[in-house]
Amino acid sequence: MKHVCSEWIMFIDAGVKVSSGTIKRALYQSIEQGVDLLSLAPRIKCDCLTEWMVQPIIAI
């Protein structure tokens, strides 16, 4: 079993695409505000009618 030796741990879903600079900005904001936990909400991309009907409900 491996142990994590870091002040920060990031969990991200396999299907998530992160925009350039997002992680850097999130880390900076966390340090500046002295937060212990920061949770980001993704922008949902819907490509068809079925996704438009289901995904926004899941995100709530």
mmCIF file of the N, C-alpha and C atoms, coordinates in Angstrom:
data_MODEL
# 
_entry.id   MODEL 
# 
loop_
_atom_site.group_PDB 
_atom_site.id 
_atom_site.type_symbol 
_atom_site.label_atom_id 
_atom_site.label_alt_id 
_atom_site.label_comp_id 
_atom_site.label_asym_id 
_atom_site.label_entity_id 
_atom_site.label_seq_id 
_atom_site.pdbx_PDB_ins_code 
_atom_site.Cartn_x 
_atom_site.Cartn_y 
_atom_site.Cartn_z 
_atom_site.occupancy 
_atom_site.B_iso_or_equiv 
_atom_site.pdbx_formal_charge 
_atom_site.auth_seq_id 
_atom_site.auth_comp_id 
_atom_site.auth_asym_id 
_atom_site.auth_atom_id 
_atom_site.pdbx_PDB_model_num 
ATOM 1   N N  . MET A 1 1  ? 0.833   -1.180 0.000   1.00 0.00 ? 1  MET A N  1 
ATOM 2   C CA . MET A 1 1  ? 0.000   0.000  0.000   1.00 0.00 ? 1  MET A CA 1 
ATOM 3   C C  . MET A 1 1  ? 0.883   1.250  0.000   1.00 0.00 ? 1  MET A C  1 
ATOM 4   N N  . LYS A 1 2  ? 0.580   2.191  -0.877  1.00 0.00 ? 2  LYS A N  1 
ATOM 5   C CA . LYS A 1 2  ? 1.350   3.432  -0.950  1.00 0.00 ? 2  LYS A CA 1 
ATOM 6   C C  . LYS A 1 2  ? 0.687   4.504  -0.086  1.00 0.00 ? 2  LYS A C  1 
ATOM 7   N N  . HIS A 1 3  ? 1.512   5.356  0.482   1.00 0.00 ? 3  HIS A N  1 
ATOM 8   C CA . HIS A 1 3  ? 1.036   6.460  1.299   1.00 0.00 ? 3  HIS A CA 1 
ATOM 9   C C  . HIS A 1 3  ? 1.251   7.766  0.545   1.00 0.00 ? 3  HIS A C  1 
ATOM 10  N N  . VAL A 1 4  ? 0.349   8.698  0.728   1.00 0.00 ? 4  VAL A N  1 
ATOM 11  C CA . VAL A 1 4  ? 0.449   10.008 0.104   1.00 0.00 ? 4  VAL A CA 1 
ATOM 12  C C  . VAL A 1 4  ? 1.133   10.958 1.075   1.00 0.00 ? 4  VAL A C  1 
ATOM 13  N N  . CYS A 1 5  ? 2.182   11.604 0.617   1.00 0.00 ? 5  CYS A N  1 
ATOM 14  C CA . CYS A 1 5  ? 2.897   12.596 1.418   1.00 0.00 ? 5  CYS A CA 1 
ATOM 15  C C  . CYS A 1 5  ? 2.779   13.946 0.724   1.00 0.00 ? 5  CYS A C  1 
ATOM 16  N N  . SER A 1 6  ? 1.628   14.587 0.893   1.00 0.00 ? 6  SER A N  1 
ATOM 17  C CA . SER A 1 6  ? 1.369   15.854 0.225   1.00 0.00 ? 6  SER A CA 1 
ATOM 18  C C  . SER A 1 6  ? 0.361   16.645 1.044   1.00 0.00 ? 6  SER A C  1 
ATOM 19  N N  . GLU A 1 7  ? 0.380   17.950 0.886   1.00 0.00 ? 7  GLU A N  1 
ATOM 20  C CA . GLU A 1 7  ? -0.620  18.785 1.533   1.00 0.00 ? 7  GLU A CA 1 
ATOM 21  C C  . GLU A 1 7  ? -1.928  18.757 0.764   1.00 0.00 ? 7  GLU A C  1 
ATOM 22  N N  . TRP A 1 8  ? -1.878  18.392 -0.510  1.00 0.00 ? 8  TRP A N  1 
ATOM 23  C CA . TRP A 1 8  ? -3.055  18.443 -1.384  1.00 0.00 ? 8  TRP A CA 1 
ATOM 24  C C  . TRP A 1 8  ? -3.288  17.098 -2.049  1.00 0.00 ? 8  TRP A C  1 
ATOM 25  N N  . ILE A 1 9  ? -4.554  16.725 -2.124  1.00 0.00 ? 9  ILE A N  1 
ATOM 26  C CA . ILE A 1 9  ? -4.962  15.536 -2.853  1.00 0.00 ? 9  ILE A CA 1 
ATOM 27  C C  . ILE A 1 9  ? -6.112  15.943 -3.766  1.00 0.00 ? 9  ILE A C  1 
ATOM 28  N N  . MET A 1 10 ? -6.053  15.530 -5.027  1.00 0.00 ? 10 MET A N  1 
ATOM 29  C CA . MET A 1 10 ? -7.099  15.875 -5.982  1.00 0.00 ? 10 MET A CA 1 
ATOM 30  C C  . MET A 1 10 ? -7.762  14.602 -6.484  1.00 0.00 ? 10 MET A C  1 
ATOM 31  N N  . PHE A 1 11 ? -9.073  14.596 -6.449  1.00 0.00 ? 11 PHE A N  1 
ATOM 32  C CA . PHE A 1 11 ? -9.853  13.507 -7.009  1.00 0.00 ? 11 PHE A CA 1 
ATOM 33  C C  . PHE A 1 11 ? -10.586 14.062 -8.222  1.00 0.00 ? 11 PHE A C  1 
ATOM 34  N N  . ILE A 1 12 ? -10.540 13.341 -9.325  1.00 0.00 ? 12 ILE A N  1 
ATOM 35  C CA . ILE A 1 12 ? -11.203 13.789 -10.542 1.00 0.00 ? 12 ILE A CA 1 
ATOM 36  C C  . ILE A 1 12 ? -11.754 12.573 -11.277 1.00 0.00 ? 12 ILE A C  1 
ATOM 37  N N  . ASP A 1 13 ? -12.915 12.713 -11.839 1.00 0.00 ? 13 ASP A N  1 
ATOM 38  C CA . ASP A 1 13 ? -13.564 11.634 -12.570 1.00 0.00 ? 13 ASP A CA 1 
ATOM 39  C C  . ASP A 1 13 ? -12.835 11.394 -13.889 1.00 0.00 ? 13 ASP A C  1 
ATOM 40  N N  . ALA A 1 14 ? -12.822 10.167 -14.345 1.00 0.00 ? 14 ALA A N  1 
ATOM 41  C CA . ALA A 1 14 ? -12.079 9.800  -15.556 1.00 0.00 ? 14 ALA A CA 1 
ATOM 42  C C  . ALA A 1 14 ? -12.573 10.520 -16.807 1.00 0.00 ? 14 ALA A C  1 
ATOM 43  N N  . GLY A 1 15 ? -13.851 10.840 -16.885 1.00 0.00 ? 15 GLY A N  1 
ATOM 44  C CA . GLY A 1 15 ? -14.395 11.460 -18.090 1.00 0.00 ? 15 GLY A CA 1 
ATOM 45  C C  . GLY A 1 15 ? -14.355 12.981 -18.094 1.00 0.00 ? 15 GLY A C  1 
ATOM 46  N N  . VAL A 1 16 ? -13.765 13.583 -17.089 1.00 0.00 ? 16 VAL A N  1 
ATOM 47  C CA . VAL A 1 16 ? -13.745 15.039 -16.977 1.00 0.00 ? 16 VAL A CA 1 
ATOM 48  C C  . VAL A 1 16 ? -12.578 15.626 -17.768 1.00 0.00 ? 16 VAL A C  1 
ATOM 49  N N  . LYS A 1 17 ? -12.864 16.665 -18.549 1.00 0.00 ? 17 LYS A N  1 
ATOM 50  C CA . LYS A 1 17 ? -11.821 17.409 -19.249 1.00 0.00 ? 17 LYS A CA 1 
ATOM 51  C C  . LYS A 1 17 ? -11.639 18.733 -18.521 1.00 0.00 ? 17 LYS A C  1 
ATOM 52  N N  . VAL A 1 18 ? -10.433 18.989 -18.085 1.00 0.00 ? 18 VAL A N  1 
ATOM 53  C CA . VAL A 1 18 ? -10.137 20.192 -17.304 1.00 0.00 ? 18 VAL A CA 1 
ATOM 54  C C  . VAL A 1 18 ? -9.537  21.253 -18.218 1.00 0.00 ? 18 VAL A C  1 
ATOM 55  N N  . SER A 1 19 ? -10.098 22.450 -18.169 1.00 0.00 ? 19 SER A N  1 
ATOM 56  C CA . SER A 1 19 ? -9.586  23.566 -18.971 1.00 0.00 ? 19 SER A CA 1 
ATOM 57  C C  . SER A 1 19 ? -8.206  23.983 -18.477 1.00 0.00 ? 19 SER A C  1 
ATOM 58  N N  . SER A 1 20 ? -7.447  24.558 -19.366 1.00 0.00 ? 20 SER A N  1 
ATOM 59  C CA . SER A 1 20 ? -6.105  25.016 -19.051 1.00 0.00 ? 20 SER A CA 1 
ATOM 60  C C  . SER A 1 20 ? -6.127  26.014 -17.888 1.00 0.00 ? 20 SER A C  1 
ATOM 61  N N  . GLY A 1 21 ? -5.325  25.768 -16.892 1.00 0.00 ? 21 GLY A N  1 
ATOM 62  C CA . GLY A 1 21 ? -5.199  26.682 -15.757 1.00 0.00 ? 21 GLY A CA 1 
ATOM 63  C C  . GLY A 1 21 ? -6.206  26.460 -14.636 1.00 0.00 ? 21 GLY A C  1 
ATOM 64  N N  . THR A 1 22 ? -7.163  25.565 -14.819 1.00 0.00 ? 22 THR A N  1 
ATOM 65  C CA . THR A 1 22 ? -8.199  25.356 -13.810 1.00 0.00 ? 22 THR A CA 1 
ATOM 66  C C  . THR A 1 22 ? -7.624  24.862 -12.488 1.00 0.00 ? 22 THR A C  1 
ATOM 67  N N  . ILE A 1 23 ? -6.779  23.870 -12.545 1.00 0.00 ? 23 ILE A N  1 
ATOM 68  C CA . ILE A 1 23 ? -6.206  23.310 -11.317 1.00 0.00 ? 23 ILE A CA 1 
ATOM 69  C C  . ILE A 1 23 ? -5.318  24.339 -10.620 1.00 0.00 ? 23 ILE A C  1 
ATOM 70  N N  . LYS A 1 24 ? -4.544  25.071 -11.392 1.00 0.00 ? 24 LYS A N  1 
ATOM 71  C CA . LYS A 1 24 ? -3.678  26.115 -10.829 1.00 0.00 ? 24 LYS A CA 1 
ATOM 72  C C  . LYS A 1 24 ? -4.514  27.186 -10.126 1.00 0.00 ? 24 LYS A C  1 
ATOM 73  N N  . ARG A 1 25 ? -5.602  27.628 -10.762 1.00 0.00 ? 25 ARG A N  1 
ATOM 74  C CA . ARG A 1 25 ? -6.467  28.648 -10.156 1.00 0.00 ? 25 ARG A CA 1 
ATOM 75  C C  . ARG A 1 25 ? -7.156  28.117 -8.903  1.00 0.00 ? 25 ARG A C  1 
ATOM 76  N N  . ALA A 1 26 ? -7.585  26.859 -8.938  1.00 0.00 ? 26 ALA A N  1 
ATOM 77  C CA . ALA A 1 26 ? -8.253  26.266 -7.780  1.00 0.00 ? 26 ALA A CA 1 
ATOM 78  C C  . ALA A 1 26 ? -7.299  26.155 -6.599  1.00 0.00 ? 26 ALA A C  1 
ATOM 79  N N  . LEU A 1 27 ? -6.083  25.731 -6.854  1.00 0.00 ? 27 LEU A N  1 
ATOM 80  C CA . LEU A 1 27 ? -5.084  25.627 -5.796  1.00 0.00 ? 27 LEU A CA 1 
ATOM 81  C C  . LEU A 1 27 ? -4.751  27.002 -5.229  1.00 0.00 ? 27 LEU A C  1 
ATOM 82  N N  . TYR A 1 28 ? -4.563  27.982 -6.104  1.00 0.00 ? 28 TYR A N  1 
ATOM 83  C CA . TYR A 1 28 ? -4.274  29.350 -5.665  1.00 0.00 ? 28 TYR A CA 1 
ATOM 84  C C  . TYR A 1 28 ? -5.408  29.887 -4.792  1.00 0.00 ? 28 TYR A C  1 
ATOM 85  N N  . GLN A 1 29 ? -6.644  29.690 -5.227  1.00 0.00 ? 29 GLN A N  1 
ATOM 86  C CA . GLN A 1 29 ? -7.801  30.169 -4.463  1.00 0.00 ? 29 GLN A CA 1 
ATOM 87  C C  . GLN A 1 29 ? -7.871  29.486 -3.102  1.00 0.00 ? 29 GLN A C  1 
ATOM 88  N N  . SER A 1 30 ? -7.596  28.205 -3.061  1.00 0.00 ? 30 SER A N  1 
ATOM 89  C CA . SER A 1 30 ? -7.617  27.460 -1.799  1.00 0.00 ? 30 SER A CA 1 
ATOM 90  C C  . SER A 1 30 ? -6.586  27.997 -0.818  1.00 0.00 ? 30 SER A C  1 
ATOM 91  N N  . ILE A 1 31 ? -5.391  28.272 -1.314  1.00 0.00 ? 31 ILE A N  1 
ATOM 92  C CA . ILE A 1 31 ? -4.320  28.800 -0.462  1.00 0.00 ? 31 ILE A CA 1 
ATOM 93  C C  . ILE A 1 31 ? -4.663  30.206 0.021   1.00 0.00 ? 31 ILE A C  1 
ATOM 94  N N  . GLU A 1 32 ? -5.141  31.046 -0.885  1.00 0.00 ? 32 GLU A N  1 
ATOM 95  C CA . GLU A 1 32 ? -5.475  32.434 -0.538  1.00 0.00 ? 32 GLU A CA 1 
ATOM 96  C C  . GLU A 1 32 ? -6.584  32.516 0.498   1.00 0.00 ? 32 GLU A C  1 
ATOM 97  N N  . GLN A 1 33 ? -7.582  31.645 0.379   1.00 0.00 ? 33 GLN A N  1 
ATOM 98  C CA . GLN A 1 33 ? -8.728  31.697 1.291   1.00 0.00 ? 33 GLN A CA 1 
ATOM 99  C C  . GLN A 1 33 ? -8.555  30.790 2.502   1.00 0.00 ? 33 GLN A C  1 
ATOM 100 N N  . GLY A 1 34 ? -7.484  30.017 2.539   1.00 0.00 ? 34 GLY A N  1 
ATOM 101 C CA . GLY A 1 34 ? -7.220  29.138 3.670   1.00 0.00 ? 34 GLY A CA 1 
ATOM 102 C C  . GLY A 1 34 ? -8.257  28.034 3.835   1.00 0.00 ? 34 GLY A C  1 
ATOM 103 N N  . VAL A 1 35 ? -8.762  27.526 2.734   1.00 0.00 ? 35 VAL A N  1 
ATOM 104 C CA . VAL A 1 35 ? -9.789  26.489 2.820   1.00 0.00 ? 35 VAL A CA 1 
ATOM 105 C C  . VAL A 1 35 ? -9.166  25.105 2.987   1.00 0.00 ? 35 VAL A C  1 
ATOM 106 N N  . ASP A 1 36 ? -9.912  24.206 3.583   1.00 0.00 ? 36 ASP A N  1 
ATOM 107 C CA . ASP A 1 36 ? -9.468  22.828 3.762   1.00 0.00 ? 36 ASP A CA 1 
ATOM 108 C C  . ASP A 1 36 ? -10.008 21.916 2.664   1.00 0.00 ? 36 ASP A C  1 
ATOM 109 N N  . LEU A 1 37 ? -11.120 22.308 2.060   1.00 0.00 ? 37 LEU A N  1 
ATOM 110 C CA . LEU A 1 37 ? -11.756 21.499 1.022   1.00 0.00 ? 37 LEU A CA 1 
ATOM 111 C C  . LEU A 1 37 ? -12.335 22.421 -0.034  1.00 0.00 ? 37 LEU A C  1 
ATOM 112 N N  . LEU A 1 38 ? -12.045 22.144 -1.281  1.00 0.00 ? 38 LEU A N  1 
ATOM 113 C CA . LEU A 1 38 ? -12.597 22.925 -2.389  1.00 0.00 ? 38 LEU A CA 1 
ATOM 114 C C  . LEU A 1 38 ? -13.210 21.952 -3.378  1.00 0.00 ? 38 LEU A C  1 
ATOM 115 N N  . SER A 1 39 ? -14.449 22.185 -3.718  1.00 0.00 ? 39 SER A N  1 
ATOM 116 C CA . SER A 1 39 ? -15.155 21.332 -4.660  1.00 0.00 ? 39 SER A CA 1 
ATOM 117 C C  . SER A 1 39 ? -15.564 22.179 -5.865  1.00 0.00 ? 39 SER A C  1 
ATOM 118 N N  . LEU A 1 40 ? -15.227 21.708 -7.051  1.00 0.00 ? 40 LEU A N  1 
ATOM 119 C CA . LEU A 1 40 ? -15.558 22.434 -8.281  1.00 0.00 ? 40 LEU A CA 1 
ATOM 120 C C  . LEU A 1 40 ? -16.732 21.760 -8.970  1.00 0.00 ? 40 LEU A C  1 
ATOM 121 N N  . ALA A 1 41 ? -17.576 22.544 -9.584  1.00 0.00 ? 41 ALA A N  1 
ATOM 122 C CA . ALA A 1 41 ? -18.709 22.011 -10.344 1.00 0.00 ? 41 ALA A CA 1 
ATOM 123 C C  . ALA A 1 41 ? -18.382 22.099 -11.831 1.00 0.00 ? 41 ALA A C  1 
ATOM 124 N N  . PRO A 1 42 ? -18.499 20.999 -12.536 1.00 0.00 ? 42 PRO A N  1 
ATOM 125 C CA . PRO A 1 42 ? -18.151 21.004 -13.961 1.00 0.00 ? 42 PRO A CA 1 
ATOM 126 C C  . PRO A 1 42 ? -19.209 21.673 -14.816 1.00 0.00 ? 42 PRO A C  1 
ATOM 127 N N  . ARG A 1 43 ? -18.784 22.187 -15.953 1.00 0.00 ? 43 ARG A N  1 
ATOM 128 C CA . ARG A 1 43 ? -19.704 22.668 -16.976 1.00 0.00 ? 43 ARG A CA 1 
ATOM 129 C C  . ARG A 1 43 ? -20.141 21.430 -17.748 1.00 0.00 ? 43 ARG A C  1 
ATOM 130 N N  . ILE A 1 44 ? -21.421 21.238 -17.900 1.00 0.00 ? 44 ILE A N  1 
ATOM 131 C CA . ILE A 1 44 ? -21.929 20.043 -18.565 1.00 0.00 ? 44 ILE A CA 1 
ATOM 132 C C  . ILE A 1 44 ? -22.098 20.314 -20.054 1.00 0.00 ? 44 ILE A C  1 
ATOM 133 N N  . LYS A 1 45 ? -21.526 19.426 -20.860 1.00 0.00 ? 45 LYS A N  1 
ATOM 134 C CA . LYS A 1 45 ? -21.628 19.533 -22.309 1.00 0.00 ? 45 LYS A CA 1 
ATOM 135 C C  . LYS A 1 45 ? -22.636 18.497 -22.801 1.00 0.00 ? 45 LYS A C  1 
ATOM 136 N N  . CYS A 1 46 ? -23.691 18.968 -23.409 1.00 0.00 ? 46 CYS A N  1 
ATOM 137 C CA . CYS A 1 46 ? -24.730 18.078 -23.932 1.00 0.00 ? 46 CYS A CA 1 
ATOM 138 C C  . CYS A 1 46 ? -24.714 18.152 -25.459 1.00 0.00 ? 46 CYS A C  1 
ATOM 139 N N  . ASP A 1 47 ? -24.582 16.990 -26.098 1.00 0.00 ? 47 ASP A N  1 
ATOM 140 C CA . ASP A 1 47 ? -24.497 16.945 -27.556 1.00 0.00 ? 47 ASP A CA 1 
ATOM 141 C C  . ASP A 1 47 ? -25.781 16.483 -28.243 1.00 0.00 ? 47 ASP A C  1 
ATOM 142 N N  . CYS A 1 48 ? -26.749 15.997 -27.474 1.00 0.00 ? 48 CYS A N  1 
ATOM 143 C CA . CYS A 1 48 ? -27.993 15.544 -28.088 1.00 0.00 ? 48 CYS A CA 1 
ATOM 144 C C  . CYS A 1 48 ? -29.155 15.802 -27.128 1.00 0.00 ? 48 CYS A C  1 
ATOM 145 N N  . LEU A 1 49 ? -30.366 15.638 -27.625 1.00 0.00 ? 49 LEU A N  1 
ATOM 146 C CA . LEU A 1 49 ? -31.566 15.912 -26.844 1.00 0.00 ? 49 LEU A CA 1 
ATOM 147 C C  . LEU A 1 49 ? -31.627 15.064 -25.567 1.00 0.00 ? 49 LEU A C  1 
ATOM 148 N N  . THR A 1 50 ? -31.277 13.799 -25.676 1.00 0.00 ? 50 THR A N  1 
ATOM 149 C CA . THR A 1 50 ? -31.315 12.913 -24.508 1.00 0.00 ? 50 THR A CA 1 
ATOM 150 C C  . THR A 1 50 ? -30.390 13.411 -23.408 1.00 0.00 ? 50 THR A C  1 
ATOM 151 N N  . GLU A 1 51 ? -29.199 13.846 -23.774 1.00 0.00 ? 51 GLU A N  1 
ATOM 152 C CA . GLU A 1 51 ? -28.270 14.383 -22.769 1.00 0.00 ? 51 GLU A CA 1 
ATOM 153 C C  . GLU A 1 51 ? -28.826 15.658 -22.145 1.00 0.00 ? 51 GLU A C  1 
ATOM 154 N N  . TRP A 1 52 ? -29.455 16.523 -22.945 1.00 0.00 ? 52 TRP A N  1 
ATOM 155 C CA . TRP A 1 52 ? -30.042 17.755 -22.417 1.00 0.00 ? 52 TRP A CA 1 
ATOM 156 C C  . TRP A 1 52 ? -31.149 17.450 -21.413 1.00 0.00 ? 52 TRP A C  1 
ATOM 157 N N  . MET A 1 53 ? -31.849 16.337 -21.619 1.00 0.00 ? 53 MET A N  1 
ATOM 158 C CA . MET A 1 53 ? -32.957 15.981 -20.732 1.00 0.00 ? 53 MET A CA 1 
ATOM 159 C C  . MET A 1 53 ? -32.473 15.333 -19.435 1.00 0.00 ? 53 MET A C  1 
ATOM 160 N N  . VAL A 1 54 ? -31.366 14.598 -19.467 1.00 0.00 ? 54 VAL A N  1 
ATOM 161 C CA . VAL A 1 54 ? -30.938 13.821 -18.316 1.00 0.00 ? 54 VAL A CA 1 
ATOM 162 C C  . VAL A 1 54 ? -29.804 14.472 -17.525 1.00 0.00 ? 54 VAL A C  1 
ATOM 163 N N  . GLN A 1 55 ? -28.764 14.947 -18.181 1.00 0.00 ? 55 GLN A N  1 
ATOM 164 C CA . GLN A 1 55 ? -27.564 15.425 -17.476 1.00 0.00 ? 55 GLN A CA 1 
ATOM 165 C C  . GLN A 1 55 ? -27.823 16.601 -16.529 1.00 0.00 ? 55 GLN A C  1 
ATOM 166 N N  . PRO A 1 56 ? -28.596 17.605 -16.910 1.00 0.00 ? 56 PRO A N  1 
ATOM 167 C CA . PRO A 1 56 ? -28.813 18.696 -15.937 1.00 0.00 ? 56 PRO A CA 1 
ATOM 168 C C  . PRO A 1 56 ? -29.477 18.208 -14.649 1.00 0.00 ? 56 PRO A C  1 
ATOM 169 N N  . ILE A 1 57 ? -30.315 17.183 -14.725 1.00 0.00 ? 57 ILE A N  1 
ATOM 170 C CA . ILE A 1 57 ? -30.954 16.637 -13.538 1.00 0.00 ? 57 ILE A CA 1 
ATOM 171 C C  . ILE A 1 57 ? -29.906 15.958 -12.656 1.00 0.00 ? 57 ILE A C  1 
ATOM 172 N N  . ILE A 1 58 ? -28.969 15.244 -13.276 1.00 0.00 ? 58 ILE A N  1 
ATOM 173 C CA . ILE A 1 58 ? -27.931 14.552 -12.540 1.00 0.00 ? 58 ILE A CA 1 
ATOM 174 C C  . ILE A 1 58 ? -27.019 15.548 -11.818 1.00 0.00 ? 58 ILE A C  1 
ATOM 175 N N  . ALA A 1 59 ? -26.771 16.689 -12.429 1.00 0.00 ? 59 ALA A N  1 
ATOM 176 C CA . ALA A 1 59 ? -25.835 17.670 -11.886 1.00 0.00 ? 59 ALA A CA 1 
ATOM 177 C C  . ALA A 1 59 ? -26.375 18.438 -10.688 1.00 0.00 ? 59 ALA A C  1 
ATOM 178 N N  . ILE A 1 60 ? -27.662 18.388 -10.464 1.00 0.00 ? 60 ILE A N  1 
ATOM 179 C CA . ILE A 1 60 ? -28.270 19.154 -9.376  1.00 0.00 ? 60 ILE A CA 1 
ATOM 180 C C  . ILE A 1 60 ? -28.004 18.505 -8.044  1.00 0.00 ? 60 ILE A C  1 
# 
